[in-house]
Structures are given as structure tokens and as C-alpha cells.
Amino acid sequence: MEMSKLNSGLVYTNEKCIGCNHCISACPVLEANYSLEENGKDLIYVNGDACVHCGACIDACHHHARDYRDDTEQFLGDLKKGEPISILVAPAFIANYPKEYGKVLGYLKSLGAKHIISVSFGADITTWGYLNYITKHNFKGGISQPCPAIVDYIEKYVPDLVPKIVPVHSPMMCAAIYAKKYMKISDKLAFIGPCIAKKSEIMRPDNRQYVSYNVTFSHLMEALKGVSLSSYSAVDELEYGLGSIYPQPGGLKENVEHFLGKDVLVRQIEGESHAYHFLKEYAKRVKSGKQLPFMVDALNCGEGCLHGTGVEPGTAENDDVLFEINRQRNQAKASRQDRKKAKGSPWGEGIPYEKRFANFNAQFAELKLEDFICKYQNKNMAASLSDQQVESGFAEMKKDSAEKRGIDCGACGYESCRQMAEAIALGLNRKENCMHYEKDALQEEQQRMQELAEQLKISQRQKQELYEEVIQEFQQIRISMGELAEGNQASAEDSTKIAEAVGGMSSFTEMLRGSMQQVVDAVQGYDVMNEDIIKISNQTGMLALNAGIEAARSGEAGRGFAVIANRVRDLSEQTKEAVATGKGQSAILIPAIKRLDEETVQFVENIERINERTSALAASSQEIAAQTEMVDDIVDRLAERMKEVAD
């Protein structure tokens, strides 16, 4: 539906709503209440088009979350601005406020109200119209229409009964028509009455030209709080008869019996809990052709209009209202029009009812019945749902059995589970507002929680097993860390020994280099000495050569000397060869020694690097030892925490 229709009518939901469903349970119309969830809060709004303004929800709501609109503020404002306004005042006003009645009217006159007309006179016209229409058209079984809530309900939800509404205007409208057409009053008319729904009657297209304001007792008296009324006084301008008792239950019936006798059956129905159910059943009776009463007097309010929907709360407990109505009845029957000529009065008790009726017609002989005839329309708004749609509503609530569908607890506000299913199918309500849906959902959740609890127990066992497994792993970690610590300590000790050994090797290498240098120096010294030997050998060879020459010259005598000279020369040659051989070995040895020296230098550098790394390894071993102690401490704390969690 269009959201603009929610809370836009005469009856609306205010901010006090908590979604308690009392309004739904009191409402005679399924389509009038719309349950919403806003910001996590349940709210039940009013569909202004569907509402019949019966006010039942206002009475039912203990949270005062339902309120209504009328024209009181606009009426007083326009009156003070000088708008020409005359007042129609309901007979229930004097009954509810017998002491304030004249003062309030006097105050309104002081503000500019032109005329004050009692709707009791209009009620007399309505009675006259009913009796004449019914007898003229033999219209048996007709439904009276003074109550606009009843009329709205028939037009919208029991349209088959529209032809059975007596087509004569209500007392308010009869008074307004009389004022406009017969008294020639051109002012705007304001109706001071006890009914919220009168606004819907005023707004009918054919009625708008007559009444401009619906002013309820409750809002008017609230607006006049703080106003001193003691100096004001006024009375209504038209006399009336039994119309003054119309507001009380059975008032119309008493009027009819007064003119047609007590043999006439007038079916009297009051109260929301009975009236609307009766109308549905009555429609069946009409359709079946069964015998009908002379007339049906149906009123929305259980106490009649005396305690209507627009009356201040608490008046229903005030019996002074009934005493005041009884006083008006007795005064009417004594006929204030003509007490001395009771035979000519329609209200006197001392004459036959046929004569009263004749006098009644004579009193209103100037009136034309057609001026007070009204029309009604078939505005059928009753929702029509297929079985499939209703099934979808039941499915939403998970009501899949006859037992579940027949719980009918009423907690949702509806009379039956079927009505709730219809409301859900129409989008008027939500499955979450079904207590048993929520209960079943809760039971399912409890079952799920039990399953989770069982799983949790299993999980707890698994957790205990996991804890024990983790503890075992921690113990293994501790053992491994202990072994690591021991191995690390051994590594540290070995590293220290290696460092010491490397240091010794480094010293030995330095000594080796020194010895190698001495060998090189010795070999190089030997080469120098060989050079000297070669020089001596050369000189010896020259001497041997010269000696040989001299020996040859000496002949035989020098032969022996020649032999010696040859041997000296051979020795010189052998010495040269020996020296040359040594020199060749020296040429091989010295480069080899130099290469060995270079390799020794590289070896020393490697030893130094090893020494540095060994020292770093020793330092790392110390750090590992410290970290091992820390890890061992963490393992202890984790094991303790795991034990706490497991417990």
C-alpha cells in the first residue's frame, strides 16, 4: 500500500506506540492496522483510508499511543478572526456538561458565534424522516444511520447492506440542512459533538456545503482550560422533543415506540465488540430472506453518543450524565412547546401514539422529506484473498498443521490464526508478531543451542586432548631446547678450543715463515760463495793450463808436472760442474721457497679469518644460550595458560 495513507487519517499512532497489538485486537477492520518495524521498534500505524474511525483502538491502548484529529483549533482560530460561524451543539453536550453547557456556549457567542442550534431538534427531524420514509416505502429491516462509523463500516466492508441503510440524514445533518434551507443561515456551521467519525460524514461530497467544522467535546474543553467562563451564558435557540435522548442507547428505539407503539420491534445494537459482528451476520440474514425487524438501531459506542469517541475519558463512570438525560426526557414528554395543550403536542404521554404521530407530522408539515434524504455508496474495501494467498501467510508463520493453525491465542491482536495469515498475505503484518512462530523459533534455537552444547562438550574433549598433545609437544620442545643448550655449550667450548688451536697455528706459521726466510737467505749466501768458487776454479784452470804449457816445454822432465797440471785442470772443471749443478738446484729451490712463503701468507690470512669466525661463533653460542633460557620460560608460561584454558 502507499505509505502516505498511513497515519494520515482522523485516527493516528503517536510516538508512544510500542507495538503491543491491543489496537489490532480492538479494531473491527483487518485492513486498518499496519504493523511496521522501524529502527528495531515495532509500530502499528493506521491506514487512513481503511479506518472507520470507531475509536476502539483509542480506548484499548493503555499507552495512549492512539490519538485523533478534529477541527477544534481551526474553529476557534477562525471564530476569533471574525469568520461568521454558527454552532450546532449535540444533545450529549448538555448531558456531559450540565453546569458548563451555558457558560461554554456564552463564551463562544462572545467570540462571535452567531446562532446556537441544538441538534436535538435535528434528531426530531430524523425521527420524523425515518417514520415517514419507512411507512411510505414499507422499508422494513432498515439500519439507522446517525452513527457515521457504522455507515463507514457498511459502505467499506459489508456493502451488501448499503441498500438497507435508511436514506435519511443524521440528526447533525438534519439540523444543518434545516438551518441552511429553512432558517436561511448563511454562516459556516460548526458541530460540537462527541464523535470523531462525524468528520468523515461532514466530508461526504453532498454534505460539505453544510458543516465546516467537527469540534469534539474533549478537544474543546481542553482548549478552554484556563479560560474563566463564569461571566458567560447562552442557550440554544430551538426547542425540541425526544430528540434529546438520541445520544443514549435505545434513544431511537424509544422515539419510534413513542410514535408507533411498543409492538414495533427495533433491534438495538451498541458497542464495537457487538455491532460489527452483528452487521456481518445481519447481511447473511437479509440475503437469506429471513424475517427482519422494523428497524435496526446500531451505534458504535457501547454507551451510545453520551460517551462517544470524542468525549473526555472517565465520563462513562459518571452517572450524573444519565440523570441529566433522564431529566431532559421527562421535560420533553411534558412538552415545553405547549404544556397546556397536551393533546396538540407530539410528546405528551396522555394521548394515543397514533395521535402523537399525527401531531408529529403536523409539527413538521412545512418540511420536505426529499430535503433530508441522503445517498450511500458501495466503497467495498474488504480484502479478497485466494486460498493460495492464505496458505502463503500460514507458510510464513510455519503453521503447517491444523493444530498449529487452530491455536487462535489472539496475542497477535487477531481473532484467529487465519486472520493473522491473511494480514501477512496482505502485507499488513509480519510473522515475527506471531507469538507461536517466535516460540517455535525459540525452541528451534534452544535445540540448536543444545546441539552446540553437545558439540561444545565434544570440542571440550578435543580441546583437552589437544591441550595434552600441546603439553607433550611443549615437553618435547623443552627437551629439545635442553639438548640444544647442551650442544650449544659444547659448541661454545669447542669453538674456544678451536680458537686457541688456531691461535697456536698462527704463531707456528709465523715461525715457519721466519725459518723459510733463513733458508732463502742461506741459499742466497751459498750462491754468492759459489760465484767465488767459480772464480777460483777459473783461476786454477788458467794456472793448470799455464803449467801444462810449461811442462810441455820442459819435455821429459816436465812430464810428471804435466800430469799434475792436467789433474788440477780436471779438478777445476769438476768444481765448475759441481758449482753449476748447485746453482741450478738453487735456482729451483729459491722460487719454490718463495711460492711456499706466499702460500704460507695466504694460509695465515685464512687462519686469521677462521679465528675471527670462531670467535663470532663463540659469541653466538652465548646468545643462543640466553635465548634458549627465554624460550624455555615462554614454554612454561604457555603450558600454564593452556592448563587454565583447559580447566
C-alpha positions as CSV (number, residue, x, y, z in Angstrom):
1,M,0.0,0.0,0.0
2,E,1.0,3.7,-0.3
3,M,2.8,4.7,2.8
4,S,1.2,8.2,2.5
5,K,-2.1,6.6,3.7
6,L,-0.5,5.6,7.0
7,N,-1.3,7.9,9.9
8,S,-2.8,10.5,7.6
9,G,-6.5,9.9,8.7
10,L,-8.5,11.1,11.6
11,V,-7.1,8.4,13.9
12,Y,-3.3,8.0,14.0
13,T,-0.5,6.5,16.0
14,N,1.8,8.7,18.0
15,E,5.3,8.3,19.3
16,K,4.2,6.3,22.4
17,C,3.4,3.2,20.4
18,I,5.3,0.0,21.5
19,G,3.5,-2.4,19.1
20,C,1.6,-4.3,21.9
21,N,-1.3,-5.2,19.4
22,H,-4.1,-4.0,21.7
23,C,-5.2,-1.7,18.9
24,I,-5.4,-4.6,16.5
25,S,-7.5,-6.7,18.9
26,A,-10.0,-3.9,19.4
27,C,-10.3,-2.9,15.7
28,P,-13.2,-4.3,13.8
29,V,-11.3,-3.9,10.5
30,L,-8.5,-6.2,9.4
31,E,-7.2,-3.7,6.8
32,A,-7.0,-0.7,9.1
33,N,-3.8,-1.5,11.0
34,Y,-0.3,-1.8,9.5
35,S,2.5,-3.3,11.5
36,L,6.0,-2.0,10.8
37,E,9.4,-2.3,12.3
38,E,11.3,1.0,12.4
39,N,14.8,1.3,13.9
40,G,14.3,-2.0,15.7
41,K,11.0,-0.9,17.2
42,D,7.6,-2.4,16.5
43,L,5.0,0.2,15.5
44,I,1.3,-0.2,14.4
45,Y,0.2,2.6,12.1
46,V,-3.3,3.4,10.9
47,N,-4.4,3.1,7.3
48,G,-6.4,6.3,7.0
49,D,-8.5,5.0,4.1
50,A,-9.4,1.7,5.7
51,C,-10.1,3.1,9.1
52,V,-13.8,3.6,10.1
53,H,-12.9,6.0,13.0
54,C,-14.7,3.9,15.6
55,G,-12.2,4.9,18.2
56,A,-12.0,1.4,19.7
57,C,-8.2,1.5,19.4
58,I,-8.0,4.7,21.4
59,D,-9.9,3.2,24.3
60,A,-7.9,-0.1,24.1
61,C,-4.4,1.5,24.1
62,H,-3.1,1.6,27.6
63,H,0.0,3.5,26.4
64,H,-2.1,6.4,25.0
65,A,-0.4,5.8,21.6
66,R,-3.5,6.4,19.5
67,D,-4.9,9.9,19.0
68,Y,-7.3,11.7,16.7
69,R,-7.7,14.9,14.7
70,D,-10.6,17.3,14.6
71,D,-11.2,20.9,13.7
72,T,-11.3,22.5,17.2
73,E,-8.1,24.6,16.7
74,Q,-9.2,25.8,13.3
75,F,-12.7,26.6,14.5
76,L,-11.5,28.7,17.5
77,G,-9.0,30.5,15.3
78,D,-11.5,31.3,12.6
79,L,-14.0,32.4,15.2
80,K,-11.5,34.8,16.7
81,K,-10.6,36.1,13.3
82,G,-14.2,37.1,12.7
83,E,-15.4,34.4,10.4
84,P,-19.3,34.2,10.5
85,I,-19.9,30.9,12.3
86,S,-23.0,29.4,13.8
87,I,-22.9,26.4,16.1
88,L,-24.7,23.1,16.1
89,V,-24.5,21.5,19.5
90,A,-25.1,17.8,20.2
91,P,-27.6,16.9,23.0
92,A,-24.8,14.9,24.7
93,F,-23.0,18.1,25.4
94,I,-25.6,19.3,28.0
95,A,-25.8,15.8,29.4
96,N,-22.0,15.7,29.9
97,Y,-21.5,19.3,31.0
98,P,-24.8,20.4,32.5
99,K,-23.1,23.1,34.6
100,E,-20.6,24.3,31.9
101,Y,-23.0,24.0,29.0
102,G,-24.5,27.5,29.0
103,K,-21.1,29.1,30.0
104,V,-19.2,27.5,27.2
105,L,-21.9,28.5,24.6
106,G,-21.9,32.0,26.1
107,Y,-18.1,32.2,25.7
108,L,-18.3,31.1,22.1
109,K,-21.0,33.7,21.5
110,S,-18.7,36.3,22.9
111,L,-16.1,35.2,20.4
112,G,-18.5,35.9,17.6
113,A,-20.7,32.8,17.2
114,K,-24.0,33.9,15.6
115,H,-26.5,31.2,16.3
116,I,-26.6,28.2,18.6
117,I,-28.9,25.3,17.4
118,S,-29.4,22.1,19.4
119,V,-29.0,19.0,17.3
120,S,-31.8,17.6,19.5
121,F,-34.1,19.4,17.1
122,G,-32.3,17.8,14.2
123,A,-32.9,14.4,15.9
124,D,-36.6,15.1,15.9
125,I,-36.4,15.7,12.2
126,T,-34.5,12.5,11.7
127,T,-37.1,10.5,13.6
128,W,-39.9,12.2,11.5
129,G,-37.9,11.4,8.4
130,Y,-37.4,7.7,9.4
131,L,-41.0,7.1,10.2
132,N,-42.3,8.7,7.1
133,Y,-39.8,7.0,4.7
134,I,-40.3,3.6,6.3
135,T,-44.1,3.7,6.3
136,K,-44.2,5.3,2.8
137,H,-41.8,2.7,1.2
138,N,-42.6,-0.2,3.5
139,F,-38.9,-0.2,4.2
140,K,-38.6,-3.0,6.8
141,G,-35.3,-4.0,8.3
142,G,-33.6,-0.8,7.6
143,I,-30.5,0.3,9.5
144,S,-30.4,3.7,11.2
145,Q,-27.5,5.9,10.2
146,P,-26.9,8.5,12.9
147,C,-23.6,6.8,13.6
148,P,-21.0,7.6,10.8
149,A,-18.7,4.8,12.0
150,I,-21.5,2.3,11.4
151,V,-22.2,3.8,8.0
152,D,-18.5,3.8,7.0
153,Y,-18.2,0.2,8.0
154,I,-21.2,-0.9,6.0
155,E,-20.0,1.0,2.9
156,K,-16.5,-0.3,3.1
157,Y,-16.8,-3.8,4.5
158,V,-20.4,-5.0,4.3
159,P,-21.5,-3.3,1.0
160,D,-24.4,-5.8,0.6
161,L,-26.1,-3.8,3.4
162,V,-25.8,-0.4,1.7
163,P,-29.4,-0.7,0.3
164,K,-30.6,-1.4,3.9
165,I,-29.3,1.9,5.3
166,V,-32.3,4.2,5.9
167,P,-31.6,7.0,3.5
168,V,-32.5,9.8,5.9
169,H,-29.8,12.1,7.2
170,S,-28.4,12.0,10.7
171,P,-29.6,14.5,13.4
172,M,-26.5,16.6,12.8
173,M,-27.1,16.9,9.1
174,C,-30.9,17.4,9.5
175,A,-30.1,20.3,11.9
176,A,-27.6,21.7,9.4
177,I,-30.0,21.4,6.4
178,Y,-32.8,22.9,8.5
179,A,-30.5,25.8,9.5
180,K,-29.4,26.5,5.9
181,K,-32.6,25.8,4.0
182,Y,-35.3,26.8,6.4
183,M,-33.7,29.3,8.8
184,K,-31.7,30.8,5.9
185,I,-28.4,30.9,7.9
186,S,-25.5,31.6,5.6
187,D,-22.8,31.3,8.2
188,K,-20.3,28.4,8.4
189,L,-21.6,25.7,10.7
190,A,-19.5,24.1,13.4
191,F,-20.7,20.9,15.1
192,I,-19.8,20.5,18.7
193,G,-20.2,16.8,19.3
194,P,-18.9,13.6,21.0
195,C,-17.8,11.8,17.8
196,I,-14.5,11.5,15.9
197,A,-16.2,9.9,12.9
198,K,-18.5,12.9,12.3
199,K,-15.7,14.5,10.3
200,S,-16.0,11.7,7.7
201,E,-19.7,12.4,7.5
202,I,-19.1,16.1,7.1
203,M,-16.6,15.4,4.3
204,R,-19.0,13.5,2.1
205,P,-19.4,15.3,-1.2
206,D,-23.1,16.0,-0.7
207,N,-22.5,17.3,2.9
208,R,-19.5,19.6,2.6
209,Q,-21.7,22.6,1.8
210,Y,-23.5,22.3,5.2
211,V,-21.0,21.7,8.0
212,S,-17.4,23.1,8.1
213,Y,-16.0,22.1,11.5
214,N,-16.2,19.0,13.6
215,V,-15.4,20.1,17.2
216,T,-15.2,17.3,19.8
217,F,-16.0,17.7,23.4
218,S,-12.6,16.5,24.6
219,H,-10.6,18.9,22.4
220,L,-12.9,21.8,23.0
221,M,-12.8,21.5,26.8
222,E,-9.0,21.0,26.7
223,A,-8.7,24.2,24.6
224,L,-10.8,26.2,27.1
225,K,-8.8,25.2,30.1
226,G,-7.6,28.3,31.8
227,V,-10.4,30.4,30.4
228,S,-12.7,31.9,33.0
229,L,-16.2,31.1,31.9
230,S,-18.2,32.3,35.0
231,S,-19.4,35.5,33.4
232,Y,-20.7,33.9,30.2
233,S,-24.1,32.3,29.5
234,A,-26.2,31.3,26.5
235,V,-28.9,28.8,25.5
236,D,-29.8,27.1,22.2
237,E,-32.4,28.7,20.1
238,L,-34.7,25.9,19.0
239,E,-37.0,23.8,21.2
240,Y,-37.0,20.1,20.7
241,G,-38.7,16.9,21.9
242,L,-37.4,13.4,22.4
243,G,-34.5,14.1,20.1
244,S,-32.6,15.0,23.3
245,I,-32.5,11.3,24.2
246,Y,-31.0,10.2,20.9
247,P,-27.4,10.0,22.4
248,Q,-28.3,7.3,24.9
249,P,-28.5,3.6,24.0
250,G,-32.0,2.9,22.8
251,G,-32.8,6.5,22.2
252,L,-34.0,6.0,18.7
253,K,-36.0,2.9,19.8
254,E,-37.8,4.9,22.4
255,N,-38.6,7.6,19.8
256,V,-40.1,5.0,17.4
257,E,-42.1,3.3,20.1
258,H,-43.4,6.7,21.3
259,F,-45.0,7.2,17.8
260,L,-45.7,3.6,16.6
261,G,-46.3,1.7,19.8
262,K,-44.3,-0.8,21.7
263,D,-45.3,-3.7,19.4
264,V,-42.8,-2.4,16.9
265,L,-39.5,-4.4,17.0
266,V,-36.5,-2.2,16.9
267,R,-33.3,-4.2,17.1
268,Q,-30.9,-2.3,19.3
269,I,-27.1,-2.9,18.9
270,E,-24.3,-0.9,20.7
271,G,-20.6,-1.3,21.1
272,E,-17.7,-2.1,18.7
273,S,-17.4,-5.7,20.0
274,H,-21.1,-6.4,19.0
275,A,-22.1,-4.0,16.3
276,Y,-19.7,-5.0,13.6
277,H,-20.1,-8.7,14.1
278,F,-23.9,-8.2,14.1
279,L,-23.8,-6.4,10.8
280,K,-22.0,-9.2,9.1
281,E,-24.5,-11.7,10.4
282,Y,-27.3,-9.4,9.6
283,A,-26.1,-9.3,5.9
284,K,-26.5,-13.1,5.8
285,R,-30.0,-12.8,7.3
286,V,-31.0,-10.2,4.7
287,K,-29.6,-12.3,1.9
288,S,-31.4,-15.5,3.1
289,G,-34.7,-13.7,3.1
290,K,-35.4,-14.3,6.8
291,Q,-37.8,-12.1,8.8
292,L,-36.3,-8.7,9.6
293,P,-37.1,-6.2,12.4
294,F,-38.9,-3.0,11.8
295,M,-35.6,-1.2,12.2
296,V,-32.1,-1.7,13.4
297,D,-30.7,1.0,15.8
298,A,-26.9,0.4,15.6
299,L,-24.4,2.5,17.5
300,N,-20.6,2.2,17.5
301,C,-20.2,3.2,21.2
302,G,-21.4,0.9,23.9
303,E,-22.8,3.8,26.0
304,G,-24.2,5.5,22.9
305,C,-23.2,9.0,21.9
306,L,-23.3,10.1,25.6
307,H,-19.8,8.6,25.9
308,G,-18.7,8.9,22.3
309,T,-15.2,8.6,21.0
310,G,-14.6,12.4,21.3
311,V,-15.7,12.7,24.9
312,E,-13.2,13.2,27.7
313,P,-12.0,9.9,29.3
314,G,-13.7,8.9,32.5
315,T,-17.2,10.3,31.7
316,A,-18.6,6.7,31.3
317,E,-18.2,6.3,35.1
318,N,-20.2,9.5,35.8
319,D,-23.9,8.6,36.4
320,D,-24.8,12.3,36.6
321,V,-24.9,12.1,32.8
322,L,-27.7,9.6,32.9
323,F,-29.6,11.6,35.4
324,E,-29.3,14.7,33.2
325,I,-30.6,12.7,30.1
326,N,-33.5,11.4,32.2
327,R,-34.3,14.9,33.2
328,Q,-34.4,16.1,29.6
329,R,-36.6,13.1,28.6
330,N,-39.2,14.0,31.3
331,Q,-39.0,17.6,30.3
332,A,-39.6,16.7,26.6
333,K,-42.5,14.5,27.4
334,A,-44.1,17.3,29.3
335,S,-43.8,19.3,26.1
336,R,-42.2,22.6,26.6
337,Q,-43.7,23.7,23.3
338,D,-47.2,23.6,24.6
339,R,-47.7,22.1,28.0
340,K,-51.2,23.5,28.4
341,K,-52.3,21.9,25.1
342,A,-51.0,18.4,25.6
343,K,-53.4,17.0,23.0
344,G,-51.7,19.0,20.3
345,S,-48.3,18.0,21.3
346,P,-46.4,15.0,19.8
347,W,-44.6,14.4,23.1
348,G,-47.3,14.1,25.7
349,E,-47.9,10.7,27.3
350,G,-51.6,11.2,27.8
351,I,-52.6,10.7,24.2
352,P,-52.5,7.6,21.9
353,Y,-49.4,7.0,19.9
354,E,-51.4,7.4,16.7
355,K,-52.3,10.9,17.7
356,R,-48.8,11.6,18.7
357,F,-47.6,10.6,15.2
358,A,-50.3,12.8,13.6
359,N,-49.2,15.7,15.8
360,F,-45.6,15.0,14.9
361,N,-46.4,15.2,11.2
362,A,-48.3,18.3,11.8
363,Q,-45.4,19.9,13.6
364,F,-43.1,19.3,10.6
365,A,-45.7,19.8,7.9
366,E,-43.6,22.6,6.4
367,L,-40.6,20.2,5.8
368,K,-40.0,18.4,2.6
369,L,-38.8,14.8,3.1
370,E,-36.6,14.9,0.0
371,D,-34.5,17.7,1.6
372,F,-33.4,15.3,4.2
373,I,-32.8,12.2,2.0
374,C,-29.1,11.1,1.6
375,K,-27.3,8.6,-0.6
376,Y,-24.8,5.9,0.2
377,Q,-22.2,4.2,-1.9
378,N,-20.6,0.8,-2.2
379,K,-17.0,1.5,-1.3
380,N,-16.0,-2.1,-0.9
381,M,-12.5,-2.3,0.6
382,A,-12.8,-5.7,2.1
383,A,-9.7,-7.7,1.1
384,S,-10.3,-10.7,-1.1
385,L,-7.7,-13.4,-0.7
386,S,-7.3,-16.7,-2.5
387,D,-6.7,-19.9,-0.6
388,Q,-3.2,-19.9,-2.1
389,Q,-2.5,-16.4,-0.6
390,V,-3.8,-17.5,2.8
391,E,-1.6,-20.6,2.6
392,S,1.4,-18.3,1.9
393,G,0.6,-16.5,5.1
394,F,0.4,-19.7,7.1
395,A,3.7,-20.8,5.5
396,E,5.3,-17.6,6.6
397,M,4.4,-18.5,10.2
398,K,5.4,-22.1,9.6
399,K,1.9,-23.2,10.5
400,D,1.9,-26.5,8.6
401,S,-0.8,-28.4,10.5
402,A,-4.4,-28.0,11.5
403,E,-3.3,-28.0,15.2
404,K,-0.9,-25.1,14.6
405,R,-3.5,-23.2,12.6
406,G,-6.1,-23.5,15.3
407,I,-4.2,-22.1,18.2
408,D,-6.0,-18.8,17.9
409,C,-4.3,-17.3,21.0
410,G,-5.0,-13.8,20.0
411,A,-1.6,-12.5,21.1
412,C,-1.1,-11.1,17.6
413,G,-4.2,-9.0,18.0
414,Y,-6.4,-11.0,15.6
415,E,-9.2,-13.3,16.5
416,S,-7.7,-16.3,14.7
417,C,-4.5,-17.6,13.2
418,R,-6.3,-17.4,9.8
419,Q,-6.8,-13.7,10.2
420,M,-3.1,-13.3,11.0
421,A,-2.2,-15.3,7.9
422,E,-4.5,-13.1,5.9
423,A,-2.8,-10.0,7.4
424,I,0.6,-11.3,6.5
425,A,-0.5,-12.2,3.0
426,L,-1.8,-8.6,2.6
427,G,1.4,-7.2,3.9
428,L,-0.3,-5.7,6.9
429,N,1.7,-7.7,9.5
430,R,4.8,-9.7,10.0
431,K,5.4,-13.3,11.0
432,E,7.5,-12.1,13.9
433,N,4.3,-10.8,15.6
434,C,3.0,-14.4,15.9
435,M,3.9,-15.5,19.4
436,H,3.9,-19.1,18.5
437,Y,6.2,-18.5,15.5
438,E,8.6,-16.8,17.8
439,K,8.1,-19.6,20.4
440,D,8.8,-22.3,17.8
441,A,11.8,-20.3,16.6
442,L,13.0,-20.1,20.2
443,Q,12.6,-23.8,20.6
444,E,14.5,-24.4,17.4
445,E,17.2,-22.1,18.7
446,Q,17.2,-23.9,22.1
447,Q,17.5,-27.2,20.2
448,R,20.4,-25.7,18.2
449,M,22.0,-24.5,21.4
450,Q,21.7,-27.9,22.9
451,E,23.3,-29.4,19.8
452,L,26.0,-26.7,20.0
453,A,26.4,-27.6,23.7
454,E,26.9,-31.2,22.8
455,Q,29.3,-30.2,20.1
456,L,31.0,-28.0,22.7
457,K,31.4,-30.9,25.0
458,I,33.0,-32.9,22.2
459,S,35.0,-29.8,21.4
460,Q,36.0,-29.6,25.1
461,R,37.2,-33.1,25.0
462,Q,39.0,-32.4,21.8
463,K,40.4,-29.3,23.3
464,Q,41.6,-31.3,26.4
465,E,43.2,-33.8,24.0
466,L,44.7,-31.0,22.1
467,Y,46.0,-29.5,25.3
468,E,47.6,-32.7,26.4
469,E,49.1,-33.1,22.9
470,V,50.4,-29.5,23.0
471,I,51.8,-30.1,26.5
472,Q,53.6,-33.1,25.2
473,E,54.9,-31.1,22.3
474,F,56.0,-28.4,24.8
475,Q,57.8,-31.1,26.8
476,Q,59.5,-32.2,23.6
477,I,60.4,-28.6,22.9
478,R,61.8,-28.3,26.4
479,I,63.8,-31.5,25.9
480,S,65.0,-30.4,22.5
481,M,65.8,-26.9,23.9
482,G,67.8,-28.6,26.7
483,E,69.7,-30.7,24.2
484,L,70.2,-27.6,22.1
485,A,71.6,-25.8,25.1
486,E,73.9,-28.7,25.9
487,G,75.0,-28.9,22.3
488,N,75.4,-25.2,22.2
489,Q,77.5,-25.2,25.3
490,A,79.7,-28.0,23.8
491,S,79.9,-25.9,20.6
492,A,81.0,-22.9,22.6
493,E,83.7,-24.9,24.4
494,D,84.8,-26.4,21.1
495,S,84.8,-23.0,19.5
496,T,87.0,-21.7,22.3
497,K,89.4,-24.7,21.9
498,I,89.5,-24.2,18.1
499,A,90.2,-20.5,18.6
500,E,93.0,-21.4,20.9
501,A,94.4,-24.0,18.4
502,V,94.0,-21.6,15.5
503,G,95.9,-19.0,17.5
504,G,98.7,-21.6,18.1
505,M,98.8,-22.4,14.3
506,S,99.0,-18.7,13.6
507,S,102.1,-18.4,15.8
508,F,103.6,-21.6,14.3
509,T,103.0,-20.2,10.8
510,E,104.8,-17.0,11.7
511,M,107.8,-19.1,13.0
512,L,107.7,-21.2,9.8
513,R,107.9,-18.0,7.7
514,G,110.9,-16.9,9.7
515,S,112.6,-20.2,9.2
516,M,111.8,-20.2,5.5
517,Q,113.3,-16.7,5.2
518,Q,116.5,-18.0,6.9
519,V,116.7,-20.9,4.3
520,V,116.3,-18.4,1.5
521,D,119.0,-16.2,3.0
522,A,121.3,-19.3,3.4
523,V,120.7,-20.4,-0.2
524,Q,121.3,-16.9,-1.5
525,G,124.6,-16.8,0.6
526,Y,125.5,-20.2,-0.9
527,D,125.1,-18.7,-4.4
528,V,127.4,-15.9,-3.6
529,M,130.0,-18.4,-2.3
530,N,129.6,-20.5,-5.5
531,E,130.4,-17.5,-7.6
532,D,133.7,-17.1,-5.6
533,I,134.5,-20.8,-6.1
534,I,133.9,-20.5,-9.8
535,K,136.2,-17.5,-10.0
536,I,138.9,-19.5,-8.0
537,S,138.2,-22.5,-10.3
538,N,138.7,-20.4,-13.4
539,Q,141.9,-19.1,-12.0
540,T,143.0,-22.6,-11.1
541,G,142.2,-23.8,-14.6
542,M,144.3,-20.9,-16.1
543,L,147.2,-21.9,-13.8
544,A,146.9,-25.5,-14.8
545,L,146.8,-24.5,-18.4
546,N,150.0,-22.5,-18.0
547,A,151.6,-25.3,-16.0
548,G,150.8,-27.7,-18.8
549,I,152.3,-25.4,-21.4
550,E,155.5,-25.0,-19.3
551,A,155.6,-28.8,-18.7
552,A,155.4,-29.4,-22.5
553,R,158.3,-27.0,-22.9
554,S,160.3,-28.9,-20.3
555,G,159.9,-32.1,-22.2
556,E,160.6,-35.3,-20.4
557,A,161.5,-33.5,-17.3
558,G,158.2,-31.8,-17.2
559,R,156.1,-34.9,-17.9
560,G,155.3,-35.6,-14.3
561,F,154.4,-32.0,-13.6
562,A,152.2,-32.1,-16.7
563,V,150.2,-34.9,-15.2
564,I,149.6,-32.9,-12.1
565,A,148.7,-29.9,-14.1
566,N,146.1,-32.0,-16.0
567,R,144.6,-33.2,-12.8
568,V,144.4,-29.7,-11.4
569,R,142.6,-28.7,-14.6
570,D,140.3,-31.7,-14.3
571,L,139.5,-30.7,-10.7
572,S,138.9,-27.2,-11.8
573,E,136.4,-28.4,-14.4
574,Q,134.8,-30.7,-11.9
575,T,134.5,-27.9,-9.5
576,K,132.8,-25.7,-12.1
577,E,130.4,-28.5,-12.9
578,A,129.6,-29.1,-9.2
579,V,129.0,-25.4,-8.7
580,A,126.9,-25.2,-11.8
581,T,124.8,-28.1,-10.6
582,G,124.4,-26.5,-7.2
583,K,123.5,-23.2,-8.8
584,G,120.8,-25.0,-10.9
585,Q,119.3,-26.6,-7.7
586,S,119.4,-23.2,-6.0
587,A,117.5,-21.7,-9.0
588,I,114.8,-24.3,-8.5
589,L,114.8,-24.2,-4.7
590,I,114.5,-20.4,-4.2
591,P,111.4,-19.9,-6.3
592,A,109.8,-22.9,-4.6
593,I,110.6,-21.4,-1.3
594,K,109.1,-18.1,-2.4
595,R,105.9,-19.8,-3.5
596,L,105.8,-21.6,-0.2
597,D,106.2,-18.3,1.5
598,E,103.3,-16.8,-0.5
599,E,101.1,-19.8,0.3
600,T,102.1,-19.5,3.9
601,V,101.0,-15.9,3.9
602,Q,97.6,-16.9,2.4
603,F,97.3,-19.7,4.9
604,V,98.0,-17.2,7.8
605,E,95.2,-14.9,6.4
606,N,92.8,-17.9,6.3
607,I,93.7,-18.8,9.8
608,E,93.0,-15.3,11.0
609,R,89.6,-15.3,9.3
610,I,88.8,-18.7,10.9
611,N,89.9,-17.3,14.2
612,E,87.5,-14.3,13.8
613,R,84.6,-16.5,12.8
614,T,85.3,-18.9,15.6
615,S,85.3,-16.0,18.0
616,A,81.9,-14.9,16.5
617,L,80.6,-18.4,16.8
618,A,81.5,-18.5,20.4
619,A,79.7,-15.2,21.0
620,S,76.6,-16.5,19.1
621,S,76.7,-19.6,21.2
622,Q,76.4,-17.4,24.3
623,E,73.5,-15.5,22.7
624,I,71.8,-18.8,21.8
625,A,72.2,-19.9,25.3
626,A,70.4,-16.8,26.6
627,Q,67.6,-17.1,24.0
628,T,67.2,-20.8,24.9
629,E,66.6,-19.8,28.5
630,M,64.0,-17.3,27.3
631,V,62.2,-19.8,25.1
632,D,62.2,-22.3,27.9
633,D,60.5,-19.6,30.1
634,I,57.9,-18.9,27.4
635,V,57.1,-22.6,27.0
636,D,56.5,-22.8,30.8
637,R,54.1,-19.8,30.7
638,L,52.2,-21.2,27.6
639,A,51.8,-24.6,29.2
640,E,50.4,-22.9,32.4
641,R,48.0,-20.8,30.3
642,M,46.9,-23.9,28.3
643,K,46.1,-25.6,31.6
644,E,44.0,-22.7,32.7
645,V,42.0,-22.7,29.4
646,A,41.5,-26.4,29.5
647,D,40.2,-26.2,33.1
